[in-house]
């Protein structure tokens, strides 16, 4: 997936890799989620809330 995202924009891939490395260094509660056209790094709790559709859950 990442290869397709950065096809023609190979110079940006090191930026992505550095951001993913930094996000991972923030702790085990961070989750890196790669999608077809994006990559998201969020606290695991926030991702669970987004998936459930309940924006007010703790």
C-alpha positions in Angstrom: 0.0 0.0 0.0 2.7 2.5 0.9 4.5 1.9 -2.3 1.4 2.9 -4.2 0.9 6.0 -2.0 4.4 7.2 -2.7 4.7 6.2 -6.4 6.0 9.3 -8.1 6.6 11.0 -4.7 9.5 8.8 -3.5 11.3 11.9 -2.0 8.4 12.1 0.6 8.8 8.5 1.8 11.6 9.3 4.3 9.3 11.9 5.9 6.6 9.3 6.3 9.0 6.8 7.8 10.3 9.4 10.3 6.8 10.4 11.4 5.8 6.7 11.9 9.0 6.1 13.9 8.2 9.2 16.0 4.6 8.2 16.6 5.7 4.7 17.6 8.1 6.2 20.1 5.3 7.9 21.9 4.2 4.6 23.6 2.5 1.3 23.1 -0.9 2.9 23.2 -0.2 4.5 19.7 -1.6 2.7 16.7 -0.3 3.2 13.1 -3.1 2.7 10.6 -2.2 2.6 6.9 -5.1 3.0 4.5 -5.3 3.1 0.7 -4.6 6.9 0.6 -3.5 7.8 4.1 -1.6 6.8 7.2 -2.9 7.7 10.6 -1.2 7.6 14.0 -3.6 7.9 16.9 -3.9 6.8 20.5 -5.6 3.4 20.6 -8.4 4.7 22.7 -9.2 7.4 20.1 -9.4 4.8 17.3 -11.7 2.6 19.3 -14.0 5.6 19.9 -14.0 6.5 16.2 -14.8 3.0 15.1 -17.7 2.8 17.6 -19.1 6.1 16.4 -19.3 7.5 19.9 -17.3 10.7 20.0 -18.1 11.3 23.7 -16.9 7.9 25.1 -13.8 7.8 27.4 
